[in-house]
Amino acid sequence: MDTVEREIQGEIFAFLSEKAVHWPKRRTLMVADLHWGKAEIFQKAGIPVSSAILHEDLQKLKGVVDRLDIKRLILLGDLMHGKEGLTAEVQETVTRWRQSIACDILFIKGNHDRHLILPEAWGMQMVTEPYEDGLFLFSHHPETRPKSFTFCGHLHPVVHVGSRKDRLRLPCFWIQADSCVLPSFGTFTGGAPIRPGCRDSVLAIAEKAVFSLQ
C-alpha cells in the first residue's frame, strides 16, 4: 500500500510513499531535508550533476499537495543544501513552483539553512525550531518535550532489509514513543542507517509502497 495510518496523540497521521506525512484533520503535509541546490553546488565543483533533480522533486511535491488538497505545507529544515546553491536558476525554478500551489508554507530552519535569506517570491514563513502546534512540535533536529510529540528530520533515516548477499537500503520513517524522524525528501541526498529500539516502529518505503518492519 502507498499509505500507512497511525494514531498519535489522538490524531490520525498518514505516512506516504512519497516520503511525506499527512495530517488530514489539519490539511497539513510535512516533508524534511529537501536540500535544494545541491546539484548546483556539485556543478560549481566541476561535477556534472543534472539540474533536473530539483524540477523532478518540486513536481513530486506539487503532485502530493494537489492530490490531498493541502492547506499548509511544513518544511522540516535543510531546505537548501548551502547558500552557494541558491543560483538565479534555482530561484526562478522554485518561484514558478511556488506560484503553482496555493497552500501556506511554514519553513523551519535547519543546520544547512543557517545563512539562508529566503527570496520573498517564495512566499514562505520562516521560523526557528521547534514550532509548536498544540500537542505537536515541528523541528529539524530531533528533540522532545514532556507531553509533546515531535516530527523532525535531519537524520535521513534508512534501514537495511534482506540477507547479507541480497540487501536493500530503504528510506524509512522512524517512529518512537515521543517523536517521528522523517526520511529525506530530496532525491539527491544520502541516508544514515538507524538502530531502532524494540518498542520503536519503522515504516520502510520501497518504490510506491510503505510497509511496517517492526
N, CA and C atoms as a LAMMPS dump frame, in Angstrom:
ITEM: TIMESTEP
0
ITEM: NUMBER OF ATOMS
642
ITEM: BOX BOUNDS ff ff ff
-5.0000000000000000e+02 5.0000000000000000e+02
-5.0000000000000000e+02 5.0000000000000000e+02
-5.0000000000000000e+02 5.0000000000000000e+02
ITEM: ATOMS id mol type element x y z
1 1 1 N 0.843 -1.193 0
2 1 2 C 0 0 0
3 1 3 C 0.884 1.251 0
4 2 1 N 0.36 2.35 -0.518
5 2 2 C 1.166 3.565 -0.624
6 2 3 C 1.025 4.474 0.589
7 3 1 N 0.222 4.056 1.579
8 3 2 C -0.014 4.856 2.784
9 3 3 C -0.208 3.935 3.985
10 4 1 N 0.368 4.325 5.108
11 4 2 C 0.112 3.636 6.371
12 4 3 C -0.354 4.688 7.372
13 5 1 N -1.466 4.417 8.028
14 5 2 C -2.014 5.37 9.008
15 5 3 C -1.665 4.931 10.428
16 6 1 N -1.385 5.926 11.266
17 6 2 C -1.132 5.682 12.679
18 6 3 C -1.828 6.768 13.501
19 7 1 N -2.319 6.367 14.681
20 7 2 C -2.901 7.35 15.597
21 7 3 C -1.819 7.807 16.573
22 8 1 N -1.64 9.133 16.664
23 8 2 C -0.644 9.731 17.552
24 8 3 C -1.295 10.871 18.315
25 9 1 N -1.225 10.814 19.614
26 9 2 C -1.816 11.866 20.463
27 9 3 C -3.288 12.122 20.106
28 10 1 N -4.005 11.054 19.752
29 10 2 C -5.419 11.181 19.425
30 10 3 C -5.716 11.695 18.026
31 11 1 N -4.684 11.885 17.201
32 11 2 C -4.854 12.367 15.835
33 11 3 C -4.377 11.293 14.849
34 12 1 N -4.995 11.251 13.672
35 12 2 C -4.604 10.299 12.637
36 12 3 C -3.594 10.955 11.699
37 13 1 N -2.483 10.264 11.476
38 13 2 C -1.47 10.711 10.529
39 13 3 C -1.251 9.61 9.489
40 14 1 N -1.057 10.026 8.248
41 14 2 C -0.805 9.085 7.161
42 14 3 C 0.641 9.222 6.703
43 15 1 N 1.337 8.109 6.643
44 15 2 C 2.74 8.075 6.229
45 15 3 C 2.76 7.614 4.775
46 16 1 N 3.251 8.482 3.907
47 16 2 C 3.106 8.298 2.466
48 16 3 C 4.379 7.767 1.812
49 17 1 N 4.203 7.061 0.711
50 17 2 C 5.347 6.539 -0.03
51 17 3 C 6.178 7.653 -0.659
52 18 1 N 5.617 8.839 -0.764
53 18 2 C 6.377 9.99 -1.273
54 18 3 C 7.314 10.587 -0.226
55 19 1 N 7.491 9.882 0.889
56 19 2 C 8.373 10.311 1.986
57 19 3 C 7.85 11.58 2.663
58 20 1 N 6.543 11.61 2.845
59 20 2 C 5.87 12.739 3.478
60 20 3 C 4.875 12.212 4.501
61 21 1 N 4.495 13.08 5.443
62 21 2 C 3.477 12.746 6.442
63 21 3 C 2.295 13.685 6.242
64 22 1 N 1.097 13.104 6.209
65 22 2 C -0.133 13.858 6.004
66 22 3 C -0.937 13.878 7.302
67 23 1 N -1.368 15.061 7.695
68 23 2 C -2.245 15.249 8.868
69 23 3 C -3.603 15.675 8.315
70 24 1 N -4.47 14.722 8.008
71 24 2 C -5.706 15.035 7.288
72 24 3 C -6.604 16.061 7.984
73 25 1 N -6.751 15.928 9.291
74 25 2 C -7.653 16.833 10.012
75 25 3 C -7.256 18.294 9.835
76 26 1 N -5.961 18.547 9.739
77 26 2 C -5.462 19.913 9.606
78 26 3 C -5.046 20.252 8.171
79 27 1 N -5.298 19.331 7.264
80 27 2 C -4.927 19.507 5.84
81 27 3 C -3.464 19.963 5.742
82 28 1 N -2.625 19.277 6.497
83 28 2 C -1.211 19.628 6.596
84 28 3 C -0.346 18.5 6.04
85 29 1 N 0.715 18.878 5.344
86 29 2 C 1.686 17.923 4.82
87 29 3 C 3.059 18.303 5.336
88 30 1 N 3.859 17.303 5.731
89 30 2 C 5.22 17.537 6.241
90 30 3 C 6.229 16.796 5.387
91 31 1 N 7.321 17.48 5.072
92 31 2 C 8.469 16.84 4.436
93 31 3 C 9.734 17.399 5.079
94 32 1 N 10.833 16.666 4.968
95 32 2 C 12.09 17.09 5.6
96 32 3 C 13.258 16.939 4.632
97 33 1 N 14.27 17.759 4.839
98 33 2 C 15.557 17.596 4.148
99 33 3 C 15.418 17.549 2.626
100 34 1 N 15.038 18.671 2.057
101 34 2 C 14.88 18.751 0.601
102 34 3 C 16.218 19.004 -0.101
103 35 1 N 17.085 19.779 0.525
104 35 2 C 18.434 20.045 0.002
105 35 3 C 18.423 20.579 -1.43
106 36 1 N 17.58 21.586 -1.665
107 36 2 C 17.575 22.238 -2.968
108 36 3 C 18.947 22.866 -3.241
109 37 1 N 19.343 22.864 -4.484
110 37 2 C 20.601 23.496 -4.872
111 37 3 C 21.827 22.623 -4.7
112 38 1 N 21.658 21.394 -4.253
113 38 2 C 22.823 20.525 -4.06
114 38 3 C 23.487 20.199 -5.399
115 39 1 N 22.673 19.951 -6.42
116 39 2 C 23.232 19.655 -7.742
117 39 3 C 24.059 20.836 -8.248
118 40 1 N 23.56 22.056 -8.004
119 40 2 C 24.263 23.243 -8.481
120 40 3 C 25.603 23.428 -7.766
121 41 1 N 25.663 23.055 -6.505
122 41 2 C 26.928 23.131 -5.765
123 41 3 C 27.933 22.138 -6.351
124 42 1 N 27.472 20.941 -6.691
125 42 2 C 28.357 19.967 -7.313
126 42 3 C 28.819 20.452 -8.683
127 43 1 N 27.914 21.093 -9.415
128 43 2 C 28.278 21.617 -10.727
129 43 3 C 29.394 22.651 -10.618
130 44 1 N 29.326 23.503 -9.595
131 44 2 C 30.367 24.508 -9.398
132 44 3 C 31.716 23.874 -9.078
133 45 1 N 31.673 22.654 -8.574
134 45 2 C 32.913 21.928 -8.281
135 45 3 C 33.383 21.109 -9.481
136 46 1 N 32.694 21.274 -10.613
137 46 2 C 33.09 20.584 -11.83
138 46 3 C 32.519 19.193 -11.989
139 47 1 N 31.555 18.834 -11.148
140 47 2 C 30.94 17.505 -11.218
141 47 3 C 29.614 17.608 -11.97
142 48 1 N 29.463 16.896 -13.085
143 48 2 C 28.276 17.054 -13.941
144 48 3 C 27.024 16.368 -13.385
145 49 1 N 26.318 17.065 -12.52
146 49 2 C 25.063 16.56 -11.959
147 49 3 C 23.912 17.346 -12.589
148 50 1 N 22.866 16.669 -12.969
149 50 2 C 21.76 17.306 -13.679
150 50 3 C 20.927 18.209 -12.765
151 51 1 N 20.581 19.396 -13.281
152 51 2 C 19.696 20.301 -12.545
153 51 3 C 18.246 19.838 -12.59
154 52 1 N 17.964 18.812 -13.401
155 52 2 C 16.594 18.298 -13.499
156 52 3 C 16.132 17.685 -12.183
157 53 1 N 17.073 17.353 -11.295
158 53 2 C 16.718 16.766 -9.999
159 53 3 C 15.771 17.68 -9.238
160 54 1 N 16.069 18.984 -9.216
161 54 2 C 15.231 19.942 -8.493
162 54 3 C 13.835 19.984 -9.095
163 55 1 N 13.751 20.061 -10.4
164 55 2 C 12.444 20.123 -11.068
165 55 3 C 11.613 18.887 -10.742
166 56 1 N 12.243 17.72 -10.773
167 56 2 C 11.516 16.478 -10.5
168 56 3 C 11.021 16.436 -9.061
169 57 1 N 11.856 16.864 -8.116
170 57 2 C 11.432 16.887 -6.711
171 57 3 C 10.281 17.857 -6.489
172 58 1 N 10.351 19.013 -7.133
173 58 2 C 9.287 20.008 -6.983
174 58 3 C 7.972 19.501 -7.558
175 59 1 N 8.043 18.835 -8.69
176 59 2 C 6.826 18.318 -9.297
177 59 3 C 6.217 17.206 -8.457
178 60 1 N 7.072 16.38 -7.859
179 60 2 C 6.564 15.323 -6.972
180 60 3 C 5.845 15.935 -5.771
181 61 1 N 6.45 16.978 -5.195
182 61 2 C 5.835 17.626 -4.041
183 61 3 C 4.526 18.3 -4.425
184 62 1 N 4.512 18.965 -5.555
185 62 2 C 3.273 19.598 -6.025
186 62 3 C 2.174 18.568 -6.237
187 63 1 N 2.549 17.404 -6.768
188 63 2 C 1.563 16.36 -7.001
189 63 3 C 0.879 15.915 -5.721
190 64 1 N 1.637 15.781 -4.643
191 64 2 C 1.057 15.385 -3.358
192 64 3 C 0.183 16.501 -2.793
193 65 1 N 0.684 17.729 -2.856
194 65 2 C -0.076 18.881 -2.355
195 65 3 C -1.416 18.991 -3.071
196 66 1 N -1.403 18.847 -4.387
197 66 2 C -2.639 18.963 -5.166
198 66 3 C -3.579 17.79 -4.897
199 67 1 N -3.031 16.588 -4.86
200 67 2 C -3.875 15.396 -4.687
201 67 3 C -4.6 15.389 -3.358
202 68 1 N -3.936 15.857 -2.316
203 68 2 C -4.514 15.807 -0.97
204 68 3 C -5.167 17.119 -0.56
205 69 1 N -5.191 18.085 -1.458
206 69 2 C -5.807 19.39 -1.19
207 69 3 C -5.221 20.006 0.09
208 70 1 N -3.904 20.118 0.11
209 70 2 C -3.185 20.587 1.295
210 70 3 C -3.37 22.089 1.495
211 71 1 N -3.601 22.456 2.751
212 71 2 C -3.74 23.861 3.122
213 71 3 C -2.441 24.426 3.7
214 72 1 N -1.662 23.571 4.362
215 72 2 C -0.403 24.008 4.986
216 72 3 C 0.686 22.976 4.722
217 73 1 N 1.797 23.445 4.183
218 73 2 C 2.958 22.603 3.935
219 73 3 C 4.043 22.989 4.929
220 74 1 N 4.545 22.008 5.693
221 74 2 C 5.603 22.259 6.671
222 74 3 C 6.894 21.634 6.17
223 75 1 N 7.922 22.457 6.029
224 75 2 C 9.237 22.015 5.594
225 75 3 C 10.125 21.924 6.82
226 76 1 N 10.539 20.709 7.167
227 76 2 C 11.235 20.473 8.429
228 76 3 C 12.753 20.635 8.312
229 77 1 N 13.177 21.706 7.699
230 77 2 C 14.59 22.06 7.712
231 77 3 C 15.432 21.488 6.592
232 78 1 N 16.623 22.082 6.432
233 78 2 C 17.544 21.787 5.338
234 78 3 C 16.83 21.901 3.997
235 79 1 N 16.212 23.056 3.838
236 79 2 C 15.548 23.37 2.569
237 79 3 C 16.59 23.466 1.461
238 80 1 N 17.665 24.214 1.732
239 80 2 C 18.769 24.356 0.798
240 80 3 C 19.947 23.511 1.268
241 81 1 N 20.769 23.079 0.325
242 81 2 C 21.971 22.34 0.719
243 81 3 C 23.062 23.299 1.184
244 82 1 N 23.048 24.494 0.648
245 82 2 C 24.013 25.521 1.03
246 82 3 C 23.713 26.791 0.26
247 83 1 N 24.187 27.92 0.76
248 83 2 C 23.859 29.194 0.134
249 83 3 C 24.41 29.294 -1.284
250 84 1 N 25.49 28.56 -1.584
251 84 2 C 26.057 28.591 -2.926
252 84 3 C 25.114 27.969 -3.957
253 85 1 N 24.17 27.168 -3.487
254 85 2 C 23.22 26.531 -4.391
255 85 3 C 22.036 27.403 -4.757
256 86 1 N 21.949 28.583 -4.144
257 86 2 C 20.824 29.474 -4.416
258 86 3 C 21.15 30.321 -5.648
259 87 1 N 21.249 29.659 -6.78
260 87 2 C 21.57 30.334 -8.031
261 87 3 C 20.325 31.021 -8.59
262 88 1 N 20.535 31.854 -9.59
263 88 2 C 19.405 32.534 -10.222
264 88 3 C 18.436 31.527 -10.831
265 89 1 N 18.974 30.448 -11.391
266 89 2 C 18.119 29.429 -11.991
267 89 3 C 17.294 28.708 -10.928
268 90 1 N 17.908 28.387 -9.795
269 90 2 C 17.18 27.735 -8.701
270 90 3 C 16.083 28.666 -8.185
271 91 1 N 16.413 29.934 -7.988
272 91 2 C 15.418 30.888 -7.513
273 91 3 C 14.225 30.962 -8.457
274 92 1 N 14.498 31.004 -9.744
275 92 2 C 13.425 31.098 -10.732
276 92 3 C 12.585 29.827 -10.769
277 93 1 N 13.246 28.666 -10.706
278 93 2 C 12.535 27.391 -10.745
279 93 3 C 11.602 27.245 -9.546
280 94 1 N 12.106 27.576 -8.346
281 94 2 C 11.282 27.46 -7.143
282 94 3 C 10.164 28.499 -7.149
283 95 1 N 10.437 29.687 -7.666
284 95 2 C 9.402 30.727 -7.739
285 95 3 C 8.243 30.268 -8.614
286 96 1 N 8.552 29.68 -9.75
287 96 2 C 7.478 29.179 -10.631
288 96 3 C 6.681 28.086 -9.934
289 97 1 N 7.388 27.203 -9.228
290 97 2 C 6.701 26.143 -8.484
291 97 3 C 5.798 26.742 -7.401
292 98 1 N 6.316 27.735 -6.69
293 98 2 C 5.532 28.359 -5.604
294 98 3 C 4.266 28.989 -6.152
295 99 1 N 4.337 29.568 -7.307
296 99 2 C 3.167 30.199 -7.917
297 99 3 C 2.132 29.184 -8.372
298 100 1 N 2.531 27.92 -8.449
299 100 2 C 1.629 26.872 -8.933
300 100 3 C 0.861 26.177 -7.817
301 101 1 N 1.196 26.477 -6.547
302 101 2 C 0.48 25.86 -5.425
303 101 3 C -0.098 26.962 -4.532
304 102 1 N -1.259 26.689 -3.953
305 102 2 C -1.977 27.734 -3.217
306 102 3 C -1.843 27.636 -1.704
307 103 1 N -1.188 26.592 -1.189
308 103 2 C -1.152 26.407 0.258
309 103 3 C -0.151 27.348 0.931
310 104 1 N -0.328 27.507 2.249
311 104 2 C 0.662 28.218 3.055
312 104 3 C 1.877 27.313 3.245
313 105 1 N 3.05 27.927 3.39
314 105 2 C 4.266 27.144 3.626
315 105 3 C 4.958 27.65 4.883
316 106 1 N 5.152 26.738 5.821
317 106 2 C 5.896 27.015 7.047
318 106 3 C 7.254 26.327 6.929
319 107 1 N 8.308 27.116 6.991
320 107 2 C 9.663 26.603 6.816
321 107 3 C 10.425 26.731 8.124
322 108 1 N 10.875 25.589 8.654
323 108 2 C 11.637 25.548 9.903
324 108 3 C 13.112 25.416 9.56
325 109 1 N 13.914 26.345 9.986
326 109 2 C 15.327 26.371 9.598
327 109 3 C 16.09 25.161 10.135
328 110 1 N 16.939 24.603 9.272
329 110 2 C 17.81 23.518 9.679
330 110 3 C 19.255 23.979 9.695
331 111 1 N 20.164 23.069 9.984
332 111 2 C 21.576 23.454 10.074
333 111 3 C 22.148 23.913 8.735
334 112 1 N 21.651 23.38 7.627
335 112 2 C 22.119 23.829 6.315
336 112 3 C 21.54 25.188 5.934
337 113 1 N 20.557 25.654 6.679
338 113 2 C 19.875 26.908 6.347
339 113 3 C 20.344 28.082 7.198
340 114 1 N 21.419 27.904 7.943
341 114 2 C 21.837 28.92 8.91
342 114 3 C 21.978 30.307 8.294
343 115 1 N 22.552 30.375 7.105
344 115 2 C 22.828 31.675 6.486
345 115 3 C 21.882 31.978 5.327
346 116 1 N 20.796 31.249 5.264
347 116 2 C 19.865 31.405 4.142
348 116 3 C 18.975 32.63 4.315
349 117 1 N 18.906 33.432 3.27
350 117 2 C 17.938 34.525 3.188
351 117 3 C 16.934 34.123 2.117
352 118 1 N 15.717 33.874 2.535
353 118 2 C 14.709 33.369 1.612
354 118 3 C 14.304 34.433 0.597
355 119 1 N 14.232 34.085 -0.678
356 119 2 C 13.663 35.003 -1.66
357 119 3 C 12.202 35.308 -1.316
358 120 1 N 11.832 36.551 -1.347
359 120 2 C 10.466 36.947 -0.992
360 120 3 C 9.44 36.269 -1.882
361 121 1 N 9.813 36.026 -3.133
362 121 2 C 8.872 35.433 -4.093
363 121 3 C 8.491 34.006 -3.731
364 122 1 N 9.244 33.384 -2.832
365 122 2 C 8.913 32.011 -2.453
366 122 3 C 7.743 31.951 -1.48
367 123 1 N 7.393 33.048 -0.873
368 123 2 C 6.197 33.109 -0.043
369 123 3 C 6.15 32.109 1.082
370 124 1 N 7.231 32.032 1.86
371 124 2 C 7.293 31.095 2.977
372 124 3 C 7.435 31.841 4.296
373 125 1 N 6.811 31.307 5.335
374 125 2 C 7.015 31.818 6.689
375 125 3 C 8.166 31.039 7.304
376 126 1 N 9.258 31.716 7.601
377 126 2 C 10.436 31.044 8.148
378 126 3 C 10.472 31.201 9.66
379 127 1 N 10.629 30.092 10.388
380 127 2 C 10.677 30.111 11.85
381 127 3 C 11.85 29.263 12.318
382 128 1 N 12.251 29.471 13.556
383 128 2 C 13.285 28.629 14.155
384 128 3 C 12.618 27.464 14.896
385 129 1 N 13.402 26.444 15.127
386 129 2 C 12.864 25.267 15.799
387 129 3 C 12.88 25.427 17.321
388 130 1 N 11.97 24.744 18.005
389 130 2 C 10.83 23.995 17.476
390 130 3 C 9.614 24.902 17.303
391 131 1 N 8.736 24.511 16.397
392 131 2 C 7.472 25.212 16.195
393 131 3 C 6.386 24.37 16.86
394 132 1 N 5.597 24.983 17.701
395 132 2 C 4.604 24.253 18.492
396 132 3 C 3.205 24.447 17.929
397 133 1 N 2.464 23.357 17.836
398 133 2 C 1.066 23.39 17.395
399 133 3 C 0.303 22.394 18.262
400 134 1 N -0.274 22.895 19.348
401 134 2 C -0.998 22.028 20.266
402 134 3 C -0.075 21.018 20.925
403 135 1 N -0.395 19.734 20.766
404 135 2 C 0.389 18.664 21.379
405 135 3 C 1.588 18.253 20.528
406 136 1 N 1.817 18.965 19.423
407 136 2 C 2.86 18.555 18.488
408 136 3 C 3.925 19.633 18.327
409 137 1 N 5.166 19.165 18.163
410 137 2 C 6.296 20.033 17.868
411 137 3 C 6.815 19.682 16.48
412 138 1 N 7.236 20.705 15.752
413 138 2 C 7.835 20.51 14.437
414 138 3 C 9.231 21.107 14.485
415 139 1 N 10.22 20.281 14.15
416 139 2 C 11.602 20.673 14.343
417 139 3 C 12.469 20.064 13.25
418 140 1 N 13.655 20.622 13.056
419 140 2 C 14.598 19.966 12.154
420 140 3 C 15.369 18.892 12.917
421 141 1 N 15.976 19.275 14.004
422 141 2 C 16.734 18.321 14.816
423 141 3 C 15.798 17.557 15.765
424 142 1 N 16.074 16.301 15.996
425 142 2 C 15.261 15.544 16.963
426 142 3 C 15.38 16.15 18.36
427 143 1 N 14.276 16.539 18.918
428 143 2 C 14.233 16.998 20.305
429 143 3 C 12.832 16.738 20.829
430 144 1 N 12.725 16.512 22.097
431 144 2 C 11.433 16.166 22.676
432 144 3 C 11.148 17.03 23.899
433 145 1 N 9.862 17.1 24.214
434 145 2 C 9.396 17.767 25.429
435 145 3 C 8.345 16.878 26.071
436 146 1 N 8.219 16.943 27.384
437 146 2 C 7.18 16.157 28.049
438 146 3 C 5.794 16.472 27.487
439 147 1 N 5.006 15.444 27.258
440 147 2 C 3.621 15.533 26.807
441 147 3 C 3.469 16.009 25.365
442 148 1 N 4.566 16.167 24.649
443 148 2 C 4.502 16.573 23.246
444 148 3 C 5.064 15.464 22.358
445 149 1 N 4.648 15.493 21.09
446 149 2 C 5.181 14.563 20.098
447 149 3 C 5.836 15.399 19.012
448 150 1 N 7.069 15.019 18.634
449 150 2 C 7.861 15.806 17.698
450 150 3 C 7.968 15.141 16.334
451 151 1 N 7.731 15.918 15.285
452 151 2 C 8.029 15.498 13.918
453 151 3 C 9.289 16.24 13.493
454 152 1 N 10.269 15.512 12.981
455 152 2 C 11.559 16.135 12.68
456 152 3 C 12.244 15.433 11.517
457 153 1 N 13.425 15.935 11.171
458 153 2 C 14.207 15.356 10.088
459 153 3 C 15.649 15.185 10.524
460 154 1 N 16.568 15.715 9.693
461 154 2 C 17.997 15.812 9.971
462 154 3 C 18.772 14.505 9.814
463 155 1 N 18.227 13.392 10.244
464 155 2 C 18.986 12.14 10.289
465 155 3 C 18.998 11.373 8.966
466 156 1 N 18.074 11.669 8.051
467 156 2 C 17.977 10.938 6.782
468 156 3 C 17.904 9.429 7.036
469 157 1 N 16.953 8.953 7.828
470 157 2 C 16.957 7.542 8.242
471 157 3 C 16.749 6.562 7.084
472 158 1 N 17.56 5.499 7.096
473 158 2 C 17.382 4.388 6.166
474 158 3 C 17.511 3.096 6.961
475 159 1 N 17.022 2.021 6.363
476 159 2 C 17.076 0.721 7.018
477 159 3 C 17.472 -0.32 5.978
478 160 1 N 18.224 -1.33 6.413
479 160 2 C 18.611 -2.411 5.524
480 160 3 C 17.645 -3.588 5.698
481 161 1 N 17.202 -4.143 4.576
482 161 2 C 16.333 -5.325 4.613
483 161 3 C 16.927 -6.391 3.702
484 162 1 N 16.656 -7.647 4.022
485 162 2 C 17.169 -8.75 3.228
486 162 3 C 18.351 -9.42 3.897
487 163 1 N 18.991 -10.316 3.17
488 163 2 C 20.133 -11.054 3.687
489 163 3 C 21.421 -10.308 3.39
490 164 1 N 22.534 -10.843 3.853
491 164 2 C 23.827 -10.197 3.612
492 164 3 C 24.152 -10.129 2.125
493 165 1 N 23.754 -11.16 1.384
494 165 2 C 24.049 -11.196 -0.047
495 165 3 C 23.084 -10.341 -0.851
496 166 1 N 21.857 -10.281 -0.415
497 166 2 C 20.83 -9.534 -1.144
498 166 3 C 20.166 -8.548 -0.197
499 167 1 N 20.793 -7.394 -0.067
500 167 2 C 20.275 -6.391 0.865
501 167 3 C 19.811 -5.157 0.102
502 168 1 N 18.718 -4.605 0.603
503 168 2 C 18.224 -3.33 0.086
504 168 3 C 18.387 -2.27 1.168
505 169 1 N 18.684 -1.073 0.748
506 169 2 C 18.807 0.076 1.65
507 169 3 C 17.63 0.997 1.348
508 170 1 N 16.696 1.091 2.28
509 170 2 C 15.439 1.787 2.024
510 170 3 C 15.252 2.977 2.968
511 171 1 N 14.737 4.091 2.447
512 171 2 C 14.369 5.195 3.339
513 171 3 C 13.225 4.763 4.237
514 172 1 N 13.126 5.38 5.407
515 172 2 C 12.09 4.947 6.344
516 172 3 C 11.661 6.084 7.271
517 173 1 N 10.488 5.916 7.834
518 173 2 C 10.011 6.729 8.952
519 173 3 C 10.397 5.993 10.231
520 174 1 N 11.041 6.696 11.138
521 174 2 C 11.458 6.098 12.415
522 174 3 C 10.592 6.707 13.508
523 175 1 N 9.65 5.905 14.02
524 175 2 C 8.664 6.396 14.98
525 175 3 C 8.993 5.849 16.364
526 176 1 N 9.232 6.762 17.287
527 176 2 C 9.473 6.399 18.678
528 176 3 C 8.297 6.879 19.527
529 177 1 N 8.363 6.662 20.819
530 177 2 C 7.233 6.983 21.691
531 177 3 C 6.86 8.454 21.644
532 178 1 N 7.857 9.327 21.459
533 178 2 C 7.59 10.762 21.525
534 178 3 C 8.081 11.528 20.301
535 179 1 N 8.423 10.801 19.214
536 179 2 C 8.922 11.501 18.033
537 179 3 C 8.835 10.641 16.789
538 180 1 N 8.892 11.313 15.652
539 180 2 C 8.977 10.64 14.359
540 180 3 C 10.019 11.365 13.52
541 181 1 N 11.009 10.624 13.049
542 181 2 C 12.01 11.187 12.144
543 181 3 C 11.608 10.826 10.718
544 182 1 N 11.44 11.839 9.888
545 182 2 C 11.051 11.618 8.501
546 182 3 C 12.274 11.314 7.637
547 183 1 N 12.09 10.53 6.584
548 183 2 C 13.19 10.337 5.628
549 183 3 C 13.427 11.622 4.849
550 184 1 N 14.6 11.747 4.259
551 184 2 C 14.879 12.936 3.451
552 184 3 C 14.028 12.89 2.185
553 185 1 N 13.391 14.022 1.898
554 185 2 C 12.526 14.086 0.717
555 185 3 C 13.34 14.234 -0.562
556 186 1 N 14.454 14.959 -0.487
557 186 2 C 15.253 15.221 -1.671
558 186 3 C 15.803 13.947 -2.288
559 187 1 N 15.768 13.885 -3.616
560 187 2 C 16.284 12.726 -4.333
561 187 3 C 17.793 12.613 -4.199
562 188 1 N 18.481 13.752 -4.258
563 188 2 C 19.94 13.767 -4.265
564 188 3 C 20.475 13.969 -2.852
565 189 1 N 20.135 13.025 -1.975
566 189 2 C 20.583 13.081 -0.577
567 189 3 C 21.023 11.696 -0.143
568 190 1 N 21.868 11.645 0.853
569 190 2 C 22.299 10.363 1.388
570 190 3 C 21.357 9.88 2.477
571 191 1 N 21.77 8.827 3.159
572 191 2 C 20.972 8.276 4.247
573 191 3 C 21.862 7.638 5.293
574 192 1 N 21.368 7.596 6.517
575 192 2 C 22.122 7.011 7.626
576 192 3 C 21.317 5.862 8.23
577 193 1 N 21.905 4.67 8.332
578 193 2 C 21.19 3.541 8.937
579 193 3 C 20.828 3.828 10.393
580 194 1 N 19.653 3.397 10.795
581 194 2 C 19.184 3.625 12.163
582 194 3 C 19.3 2.336 12.976
583 195 1 N 19.269 2.515 14.286
584 195 2 C 19.248 1.381 15.204
585 195 3 C 18.016 1.521 16.093
586 196 1 N 16.869 1.088 15.604
587 196 2 C 15.635 1.267 16.372
588 196 3 C 15.592 0.399 17.613
589 197 1 N 14.948 0.922 18.658
590 197 2 C 14.722 0.155 19.859
591 197 3 C 13.608 -0.848 19.657
592 198 1 N 13.452 -1.752 20.596
593 198 2 C 12.463 -2.819 20.445
594 198 3 C 11.029 -2.299 20.451
595 199 1 N 10.819 -1.118 21.027
596 199 2 C 9.471 -0.552 21.065
597 199 3 C 9.224 0.483 19.972
598 200 1 N 10.233 0.721 19.15
599 200 2 C 10.072 1.686 18.061
600 200 3 C 9.317 1.056 16.897
601 201 1 N 8.79 1.914 16.043
602 201 2 C 8.127 1.466 14.824
603 201 3 C 8.918 1.993 13.632
604 202 1 N 9.123 1.136 12.644
605 202 2 C 9.851 1.526 11.442
606 202 3 C 8.973 1.246 10.229
607 203 1 N 8.708 2.283 9.445
608 203 2 C 7.923 2.155 8.225
609 203 3 C 8.857 2.399 7.044
610 204 1 N 9.154 1.35 6.312
611 204 2 C 10.083 1.448 5.19
612 204 3 C 9.335 1.787 3.905
613 205 1 N 10.06 2.393 2.972
614 205 2 C 9.483 2.807 1.695
615 205 3 C 10.243 2.119 0.572
616 206 1 N 9.51 1.414 -0.295
617 206 2 C 10.088 0.775 -1.461
618 206 3 C 9.201 1.098 -2.659
619 207 1 N 9.773 1.858 -3.598
620 207 2 C 9.004 2.307 -4.759
621 207 3 C 7.766 3.076 -4.283
622 208 1 N 6.562 2.567 -4.566
623 208 2 C 5.333 3.269 -4.182
624 208 3 C 4.634 2.573 -3.018
625 209 1 N 5.398 1.851 -2.216
626 209 2 C 4.814 1.118 -1.099
627 209 3 C 5.438 1.549 0.225
628 210 1 N 4.603 1.558 1.272
629 210 2 C 5.051 1.78 2.637
630 210 3 C 4.688 0.532 3.433
631 211 1 N 5.647 -0.013 4.197
632 211 2 C 5.327 -1.237 4.94
633 211 3 C 6.07 -1.223 6.269
634 212 1 N 5.459 -1.87 7.255
635 212 2 C 5.986 -1.9 8.601
636 212 3 C 7.02 -3.011 8.762
637 213 1 N 8.163 -2.651 9.346
638 213 2 C 9.196 -3.637 9.641
639 213 3 C 9.16 -4.091 11.079
640 214 1 N 8.651 -3.211 11.967
641 214 2 C 8.505 -3.58 13.377
642 214 3 C 7.568 -2.596 14.055
